[in-house]
Amino acid sequence: METTSRAVAQAPAAEGGQQVPSARRTVDGYLRAPFPWYGLDEAFTGPRWLMQVGTAADGAVEHGSIGHGDEPSVRGETGSDGEPREKFAVVVTVAAQPSRRSADGTGLLEATTVSSAAWLAGVGLLSFTWPGQMDHSLRDDWLEQQTETAWALADDLDGPDWSTLSLPVDGVPTPFHYRESEFGWVLAGSTQQGVHVGAYGRGMSAYGLGFAQIKDIASYA
C-alpha cells in the first residue's frame, strides 16, 4: 500500500530503548474514516486505547489501530516466571480498496488485501520488539531486516509459516491466517463489512479472541 503510514509510528525512544511517555492519541483521524473500526469483542473487559491512523497522500484515512490491555513499551520484559509482563493485543483495521489512481492522477495505488493487514500487523509487532541481548546501536539494521521479512511473510499467506485459525467476527466464525514467533503472534483476515482485520499481541492468547465492530469510536477519546 502506498500510504503515508503512521500506524506503527511510536513515541521517541529514550536512551536504553524505552519509550518516552506520549500523549493519548486523539480520535479525530478515526472519525474521518469512511469505514467501520474493529476491536476485540465485549468478552474483553480490560483497557482499550487509541493508537494511530495511516493516511493516503491525499489525507484519506486508510487504516488504523486500537490497543487492548497493557500499553507496551519497545522492549517487552518478562517476569520471574518467564511470562511477558505486558499483555496486550492490537487490532488493525484496513479499508478494502481496489487498485485505483493516486490523488494526483500520476499512477496507480495498489489494492489493499488481507496481506496488507498481515503486513501492518507484523510491522506493528516489530515496533514493540527488541531482543534484549542486542545493542541499541544495531536496532535500526535489525528492524529493517525484520520488516522485509514481515513483508515477505505477508505476501505468502498460504505458505508454511502460516496456519489457519477460526475466530468470531461480529459473531460469525471467520478464517484467519495466523503465525507465532518468539516476539508474539500475528493474524489477519477479512470481514463482511468491507474491511480487512489484522491483529498482533504478546502475553494474551490469540485463540480465545473475538472481534466486533466498534459502535462508537468517539467513546475511546
Sequence and secondary structure as in RCSB ss.txt:
>XXXX:A:sequence
METTSRAVAQAPAAEGGQQVPSARRTVDGYLRAPFPWYGLDEAFTGPRWLMQVGTAADGAVEHGSIGHGDEPSVR
GETGSDGEPREKFAVVVTVAAQPSRRSADGTGLLEATTVSSAAWLAGVGLLSFTWPGQMDHSLRDDWLEQQTETA
WALADDLDGPDWSTLSLPVDGVPTPFHYRESEFGWVLAGSTQQGVHVGAYGRGMSAYGLGFAQIKDIASYA
>XXXX:A:secstr
   B  TT    B TTS B       SHHHHH SS  EEE TT  S EEEEEEEE TTS EEEEEEEEES   SS
  B TTSSBS  EEEEEEEE   SEE TTSSSEE    HHHHHHHHHHHHHHT   TTS GGGHHHHHHHHHHHH
HHHHT TTSTT EEEEEEETTEEEEEEEEEETTEEEEEEE TTSEEEEEEEESS STT  EEE S GGGG 
